[in-house]
Amino acid sequence: MRLLILCSTIDGHTREICERLAAIARAAGHEPEVVEVEAASTAKLEACDRVVIGASIRYGHHRPAVKAFIDRHQAAIEARPNAFFSVNAVGRKPHKRQADTNPYVRKFLGQIRWKPQQIEVFGGKIEYPRYGFFDRNMIRLIMWVTGGPTDPRSVTDFTDWAQVEAFARRLIATRHHECS
């Protein structure tokens, strides 16, 4: 199976998740390719058997390029098995890891016409030392309000990597059809 994993990341953590999905697919004998959403072409999309779109959240929103890509390529996405996953700090809470309980995913799905066949929500990663002054302090404020970590020297990975691996196994276990 040719698996196209489209990635929209701000600090690189979503790409790390995409690479883990690709490694699991590759180990199972599939042909995954990870491509940034902004660099994805119609040809790449049409050449795949399955497409997965992974996008991170910053300040409550997925990046505009994700919605633009989906709007532009909805028919091609829907023509093959497909999935979407979001990476956000709200997903650090287990009860906020479903499409219907994660406010950012609910809002995003309400803004697009595409209805992904599989949806997953992963907890993100807070890397305070990596952020500039503004982002570090805004994210600390958000974490303070929501009960998350606020130490400006801390790095906290909220991703449940077993959940990522289970999602990967579901992606490659689902039967696929060849694209025409």
Phi, psi and chi 1 to 4 in degrees:
 res  aa     phi    psi   chi1   chi2   chi3   chi4
   1 MET       -  135.1  170.1  179.8   53.8      -
   2 ARG   -92.7  113.8  -65.6  162.8  -61.3 -178.2
   3 LEU  -109.6  117.9  174.8   63.6      -      -
   4 LEU   -98.4  119.0  179.6   61.5      -      -
   5 ILE  -110.1  107.8  -56.1  170.7      -      -
   6 LEU   -92.2  136.7  -61.4  173.9      -      -
   7 CYS  -126.5  133.2  177.5      -      -      -
   8 SER  -125.9  110.9  173.4      -      -      -
   9 THR  -131.6  151.4 -170.7      -      -      -
  10 ILE  -104.4  -50.4  -63.2  166.3      -      -
  11 ASP  -110.7    2.5  -63.1  -49.4      -      -
  12 GLY   101.4  -10.8      -      -      -      -
  13 HIS   -69.9  -39.0 -171.7   64.7      -      -
  14 THR   -63.6  -37.2  -59.6      -      -      -
  15 ARG   -62.5  -38.9  177.0  140.5 -170.5  125.0
  16 GLU   -60.1  -42.0 -174.2  179.4  -11.7      -
  17 ILE   -64.8  -44.0  -68.1  170.0      -      -
  18 CYS   -59.8  -41.9  -70.4      -      -      -
  19 GLU   -65.6  -35.4  -66.5  -67.7  -10.2      -
  20 ARG   -66.4  -42.6  178.5   78.3   59.9   97.5
  21 LEU   -58.3  -45.0  -63.6  173.7      -      -
  22 ALA   -63.5  -41.7      -      -      -      -
  23 ALA   -61.9  -40.8      -      -      -      -
  24 ILE   -67.3  -42.4  -67.8  166.1      -      -
  25 ALA   -64.2  -42.9      -      -      -      -
  26 ARG   -62.6  -42.5 -164.1  171.8  -63.6  108.0
  27 ALA   -63.9  -24.2      -      -      -      -
  28 ALA   -91.4    6.1      -      -      -      -
  29 GLY    92.9   10.2      -      -      -      -
  30 HIS   -94.0  173.9  -59.4  -69.2      -      -
  31 GLU  -117.1   83.1  -60.2  172.8   30.5      -
  32 PRO   -85.5  152.4   31.8  -35.0      -      -
  33 GLU  -139.6  128.8 -177.8  176.2    5.5      -
  34 VAL  -100.5  125.8  177.3      -      -      -
  35 VAL  -135.6  136.8  176.8      -      -      -
  36 GLU   -65.0  139.5  -63.8  -70.0  -31.3      -
  37 VAL   -52.8  -41.9  165.7      -      -      -
  38 GLU   -64.8  -23.8  -65.2   86.3   -7.4      -
  39 ALA  -100.8   -0.8      -      -      -      -
  40 ALA   -72.2  138.4      -      -      -      -
  41 SER  -111.8  160.4   66.3      -      -      -
  42 THR   -59.5  -40.7  -59.1      -      -      -
  43 ALA   -60.7  -43.9      -      -      -      -
  44 LYS   -62.0  -43.1  -77.6 -157.6 -177.9  -68.1
  45 LEU   -63.4  -44.8 -176.2   56.7      -      -
  46 GLU   -71.2  -19.6  -69.4  175.2   -8.6      -
  47 ALA   -88.4   -5.2      -      -      -      -
  48 CYS   -95.8  161.6   76.0      -      -      -
  49 ASP   -94.6  -22.9  -61.5  -49.4      -      -
  50 ARG  -152.0  145.7  177.5  177.1  -47.6  -97.3
  51 VAL  -128.7  138.8   64.0      -      -      -
  52 VAL  -127.5  132.6  178.5      -      -      -
  53 ILE  -115.6  124.1  -60.3  173.1      -      -
  54 GLY  -117.7  131.0      -      -      -      -
  55 ALA  -141.0  139.9      -      -      -      -
  56 SER   -95.9  166.6   61.5      -      -      -
  57 ILE  -111.9  139.8  -69.4  -75.0      -      -
  58 ARG  -138.5  126.1  178.7   63.3   59.3   91.5
  59 TYR    53.4   41.3  -57.2  129.2      -      -
  60 GLY    84.8    6.0      -      -      -      -
  61 HIS  -137.2  144.2  -58.2  -78.6      -      -
  62 HIS   -76.9  156.1  -68.3   93.9      -      -
  63 ARG   -66.3  143.7  -66.2  166.4   73.0 -160.8
  64 PRO   -56.7  -29.3  -24.1   32.5      -      -
  65 ALA   -62.1  -27.8      -      -      -      -
  66 VAL   -67.7  -51.2  177.2      -      -      -
  67 LYS   -62.1  -41.9 -178.6 -179.2 -177.7  -51.5
  68 ALA   -61.0  -43.2      -      -      -      -
  69 PHE   -62.8  -46.9 -178.9   87.0      -      -
  70 ILE   -62.5  -45.4  -68.4  167.7      -      -
  71 ASP   -60.1  -42.1  -71.3  -13.6      -      -
  72 ARG   -72.7  -31.7 -168.1  169.2   48.1 -104.5
  73 HIS  -119.5   22.4  -62.2  -73.0      -      -
  74 GLN   -55.0  -46.3 -178.6  178.9  -15.2      -
  75 ALA   -60.9  -43.3      -      -      -      -
  76 ALA   -67.6  -36.8      -      -      -      -
  77 ILE   -64.1  -45.8  -65.1  167.7      -      -
  78 GLU   -71.0  -16.9  -69.6  174.6  -18.5      -
  79 ALA   -76.6   -4.0      -      -      -      -
  80 ARG  -141.3  161.4   57.8 -154.2   25.2   85.2
  81 PRO   -55.3  141.1  -26.5   36.2      -      -
  82 ASN  -147.3  160.4   59.5   73.1      -      -
  83 ALA  -152.9  159.1      -      -      -      -
  84 PHE  -136.2  140.5  171.7   77.7      -      -
  85 PHE  -137.5  148.7   69.8   88.2      -      -
  86 SER  -117.3  144.5  178.3      -      -      -
  87 VAL  -120.0  118.1 -179.9      -      -      -
  88 ASN  -154.9  157.3   57.2   73.7      -      -
  89 ALA   -67.7  -26.4      -      -      -      -
  90 VAL   -62.6  -31.7  171.0      -      -      -
  91 GLY   -66.0   -2.9      -      -      -      -
  92 ARG   -66.9  -21.5   74.2 -174.2 -174.1  -84.3
  93 LYS   -93.8  119.2  -58.8  172.5 -177.1  177.4
  94 PRO   -52.3  -35.4  -26.5   34.6      -      -
  95 HIS   -76.2   -0.4   65.8  -76.2      -      -
  96 LYS  -114.0   21.9  -64.0  -70.7 -173.2  179.5
  97 ARG  -103.5   16.8  -71.3 -170.5 -164.5  145.5
  98 GLN  -114.0  154.0  -70.4   76.7   41.9      -
  99 ALA   -57.5  -36.2      -      -      -      -
 100 ASP   -86.1   -8.9   60.7  -20.5      -      -
 101 THR  -111.9  -10.3   62.3      -      -      -
 102 ASN   -93.8  115.7 -172.3  -80.1      -      -
 103 PRO   -60.9  -34.8   20.4  -29.1      -      -
 104 TYR   -70.3  -39.7  -56.5  133.3      -      -
 105 VAL   -70.3  -43.1  173.3      -      -      -
 106 ARG   -57.1  -46.9  -87.8 -161.7  -27.3 -100.5
 107 LYS   -62.6  -46.0 -179.6  179.4  174.2 -175.8
 108 PHE   -62.9  -45.7 -176.9   70.4      -      -
 109 LEU   -63.4  -28.0  -66.7  174.9      -      -
 110 GLY   -73.9  -16.6      -      -      -      -
 111 GLN   -94.8  -10.2  -64.3  170.2  -17.0      -
 112 ILE  -120.0  158.5   59.3  174.6      -      -
 113 ARG   -88.0  -25.7  -66.3 -174.8  -40.3  -89.0
 114 TRP   -64.1  136.9  171.5   45.9      -      -
 115 LYS  -115.3   96.4  -57.3  -63.3  180.0 -139.3
 116 PRO   -57.1  142.8  -19.3   29.8      -      -
 117 GLN   -72.3  -32.1  -66.6  168.7  -20.8      -
 118 GLN  -131.1  139.2  -65.5 -178.9   52.4      -
 119 ILE  -134.1  136.6  -57.6  169.9      -      -
 120 GLU  -137.6  151.0 -161.1   76.9   21.8      -
 121 VAL  -126.7  125.7  179.5      -      -      -
 122 PHE  -114.1  145.1  -59.3  119.0      -      -
 123 GLY   -66.4  144.7      -      -      -      -
 124 GLY   -90.8 -156.3      -      -      -      -
 125 LYS  -137.0  133.3 -175.1  175.7 -172.3  178.0
 126 ILE  -106.8  119.1  -56.3  -71.1      -      -
 127 GLU  -123.5   76.9  -73.9 -171.1   82.0      -
 128 TYR   -52.6  -45.1  -72.2  117.7      -      -
 129 PRO   -61.1  -22.4  -24.2   33.8      -      -
 130 ARG   -80.8  -25.1  171.5 -178.8 -156.3  154.0
 131 TYR   -80.7  152.5  -54.5  144.9      -      -
 132 GLY   -72.5  173.8      -      -      -      -
 133 PHE   -53.6  -51.2  177.5   81.7      -      -
 134 PHE   -62.2  -54.1  178.1   79.3      -      -
 135 ASP   -61.2  -43.0  -76.5  -23.7      -      -
 136 ARG   -57.4  -46.5 -178.7  173.4   42.5 -105.1
 137 ASN   -75.6  -35.2  -72.7  -60.7      -      -
 138 MET   -66.2  -44.3  -73.6  -57.9  -65.2      -
 139 ILE   -66.9  -38.0  -66.2  168.8      -      -
 140 ARG   -60.4  -42.5  -74.6 -179.2   69.2 -149.0
 141 LEU   -61.1  -46.9  174.9   62.3      -      -
 142 ILE   -60.7  -43.9  -67.0  165.1      -      -
 143 MET   -66.5  -37.2  -71.8  -66.5  106.2      -
 144 TRP   -61.8  -45.0  179.9   74.8      -      -
 145 VAL   -64.6  -37.2  168.9      -      -      -
 146 THR   -99.0    6.1   63.2      -      -      -
 147 GLY    80.7   24.7      -      -      -      -
 148 GLY   -97.8 -176.2      -      -      -      -
 149 PRO   -70.6  140.8   26.6  -33.4      -      -
 150 THR  -125.7   -2.4   58.5      -      -      -
 151 ASP   -65.0  117.8  180.0  -14.0      -      -
 152 PRO   -66.4   -7.7   24.1  -31.1      -      -
 153 ARG   -98.1   -4.2  -62.5  161.5  -60.8 -171.5
 154 SER   -88.1  153.9   67.4      -      -      -
 155 VAL  -126.4  121.3  173.6      -      -      -
 156 THR  -128.6  118.6  -51.4      -      -      -
 157 ASP   -98.0  112.0 -174.8  -10.2      -      -
 158 PHE   -91.1    0.7  -63.0  110.3      -      -
 159 THR   -70.3  130.2  -53.8      -      -      -
 160 ASP   -88.3   97.8  178.2  -18.8      -      -
 161 TRP   -66.6  -25.7  -69.4   99.3      -      -
 162 ALA   -67.0  -36.0      -      -      -      -
 163 GLN   -65.2  -41.0  178.7 -168.0    6.8      -
 164 VAL   -61.2  -46.0  171.4      -      -      -
 165 GLU   -65.4  -38.7  -68.8  175.1   13.9      -
 166 ALA   -64.8  -39.9      -      -      -      -
 167 PHE   -62.2  -44.4  178.3   62.7      -      -
 168 ALA   -59.5  -44.2      -      -      -      -
 169 ARG   -63.4  -38.3  -74.3 -168.5  -64.6  -83.1
 170 ARG   -65.7  -39.3  -74.6 -166.9  -51.7  -82.8
 171 LEU   -60.7  -44.7  -72.8  172.6      -      -
 172 ILE   -86.4  -14.9   60.4  177.7      -      -
 173 ALA   -83.6  -26.2      -      -      -      -
 174 THR   -67.8  131.3  -53.0      -      -      -
 175 ARG   -61.0  145.9  -65.8 -170.7   53.3   77.9
 176 HIS  -126.2  161.5   69.6  -79.7      -      -
 177 HIS  -113.9  154.2   65.8  -81.7      -      -
 178 GLU   -76.2  142.8  -64.8  -59.0  -44.2      -
 179 CYS   -76.9  146.4  -58.4      -      -      -
 180 SER   -93.5      -   50.8      -      -      -
